[in-house]
Amino acid sequence: MSKRKLFSTLLISALFVLLLAACGSTATNSPVEVKVTISEYAIESSITNFKVGVPYHFVVTNKGAIPHEIMLMNSLDATGGMGMDEMDAMALAYLEENDLPSGGTATFDYTFIQPAATGELEFACHLPGHYEVGMKLSITVTQ
């Protein structure tokens, strides 16, 4: 094999390897895991700043002594007599109290489709009295 042909073959091979590496380094659309811990009467999250279009996998653990729920929804100052069915319909995603007994862990997946400033969206527990004593956590969603 001539030196020129060998050089061309090596160059093409190197470019092909670089192209494959570049393709492999782009976003794989694998969900980003978010660990959420709930208890009496608090919510903590490993992430509170989210990006539009990124898939997230939420792993929610109830470290409290009683069942809780978690809802991802618009912020509410008070339920104003709104029923749970209405809140469930408003929620972007949620896990019910049956899913989160004391010591329980449950998951859900969600991808944000539009930005939201801090305070517009939150994780919250709307079981009677829980939200009112501060069981909520504001989140931010940006482009």
C-alpha positions as CSV (number, residue, x, y, z in Angstrom):
1,M,0.0,0.0,0.0
2,S,1.4,3.4,-0.9
3,K,2.1,6.0,1.7
4,R,-0.5,8.3,0.2
5,K,-3.2,5.6,0.3
6,L,-2.3,4.7,3.9
7,F,-2.4,8.3,4.9
8,S,-5.8,8.8,3.3
9,T,-7.2,5.7,5.0
10,L,-5.8,6.7,8.4
11,L,-7.2,10.3,7.9
12,I,-10.7,9.0,6.9
13,S,-10.6,6.5,9.9
14,A,-9.6,9.3,12.3
15,L,-12.4,11.6,11.0
16,F,-14.9,8.8,11.3
17,V,-13.9,8.1,14.9
18,L,-14.1,11.8,15.8
19,L,-17.5,12.0,14.2
20,L,-18.8,9.0,16.2
21,A,-17.3,10.5,19.4
22,A,-19.0,13.8,18.7
23,C,-22.4,12.1,18.1
24,G,-22.0,10.1,21.3
25,S,-21.2,13.2,23.5
26,T,-24.4,15.0,22.6
27,A,-27.4,14.8,24.9
28,T,-28.8,11.3,25.1
29,N,-32.2,12.3,26.4
30,S,-31.6,10.2,29.4
31,P,-33.6,11.6,32.3
32,V,-31.9,13.6,35.0
33,E,-32.6,12.0,38.4
34,V,-34.1,14.4,41.0
35,K,-34.2,13.2,44.6
36,V,-37.1,14.6,46.5
37,T,-37.5,14.0,50.3
38,I,-40.8,14.8,52.1
39,S,-41.5,14.7,55.8
40,E,-43.5,16.6,58.4
41,Y,-43.9,19.3,57.1
42,A,-41.1,20.0,54.6
43,I,-40.1,19.2,51.1
44,E,-36.4,19.1,49.9
45,S,-35.2,18.5,46.4
46,S,-31.7,17.8,45.0
47,I,-32.6,20.2,42.1
48,T,-34.8,23.3,42.2
49,N,-33.6,24.9,39.0
50,F,-34.9,23.0,36.0
51,K,-34.5,23.4,32.2
52,V,-37.2,23.3,29.5
53,G,-37.0,20.2,27.3
54,V,-34.9,18.2,29.7
55,P,-36.5,14.9,30.8
56,Y,-36.5,14.5,34.6
57,H,-37.0,11.4,36.7
58,F,-38.3,12.3,40.2
59,V,-37.6,9.8,43.0
60,V,-39.7,10.8,46.0
61,T,-39.1,9.4,49.4
62,N,-41.4,10.0,52.4
63,K,-39.1,10.1,55.5
64,G,-42.1,11.3,57.6
65,A,-44.1,9.3,60.1
66,I,-47.4,9.8,58.2
67,P,-48.5,9.5,54.6
68,H,-47.9,12.5,52.3
69,E,-48.5,13.4,48.7
70,I,-46.5,15.5,46.2
71,M,-47.9,17.7,43.5
72,L,-46.0,19.6,40.9
73,M,-48.2,22.6,40.1
74,N,-48.7,26.3,40.0
75,S,-48.2,28.0,43.4
76,L,-51.2,28.5,45.6
77,D,-51.4,30.7,48.6
78,A,-54.4,28.7,49.9
79,T,-56.6,26.1,48.4
80,G,-59.6,28.4,48.7
81,G,-61.9,25.5,49.2
82,M,-60.7,23.8,46.0
83,G,-61.3,20.1,46.1
84,M,-58.6,17.5,45.5
85,D,-60.1,16.5,42.2
86,E,-59.7,20.1,41.0
87,M,-56.1,20.2,42.2
88,D,-55.3,16.9,40.6
89,A,-56.6,18.3,37.3
90,M,-54.4,21.4,37.7
91,A,-51.2,19.5,38.6
92,L,-48.5,18.9,36.1
93,A,-47.7,15.7,37.9
94,Y,-48.5,14.2,41.3
95,L,-48.2,11.2,43.5
96,E,-51.1,10.5,45.9
97,E,-50.8,9.7,49.6
98,N,-51.4,6.0,48.8
99,D,-48.2,6.1,46.8
100,L,-46.2,7.7,49.6
101,P,-46.9,6.0,53.0
102,S,-44.4,6.5,55.8
103,G,-41.0,5.2,54.5
104,G,-42.3,4.8,51.0
105,T,-40.7,5.8,47.7
106,A,-42.4,6.4,44.4
107,T,-41.3,7.9,41.1
108,F,-42.7,10.0,38.2
109,D,-41.2,11.4,35.0
110,Y,-41.8,14.9,33.7
111,T,-40.3,17.3,31.1
112,F,-41.0,21.0,31.4
113,I,-42.3,22.6,28.2
114,Q,-42.2,26.3,29.2
115,P,-40.2,28.5,31.6
116,A,-41.5,29.5,35.0
117,A,-40.0,32.0,37.4
118,T,-39.3,31.2,41.0
119,G,-42.5,31.1,42.9
120,E,-44.7,30.3,39.9
121,L,-44.3,26.5,40.2
122,E,-43.8,24.4,43.3
123,F,-43.7,21.0,44.8
124,A,-46.5,20.8,47.4
125,C,-48.5,18.5,49.7
126,H,-52.1,19.5,49.7
127,L,-53.4,17.0,52.3
128,P,-55.5,18.9,54.9
129,G,-53.3,21.3,56.8
130,H,-50.0,20.3,55.3
131,Y,-49.6,23.2,52.7
132,E,-50.8,25.7,55.3
133,V,-47.9,24.9,57.6
134,G,-45.3,25.2,54.8
135,M,-45.1,21.9,53.0
136,K,-44.1,23.4,49.7
137,L,-41.0,24.2,47.8
138,S,-40.7,26.8,45.0
139,I,-38.9,25.8,41.8
140,T,-37.6,27.6,38.7
141,V,-37.7,26.5,35.1
142,T,-35.6,28.3,32.5
143,Q,-34.8,27.9,28.8
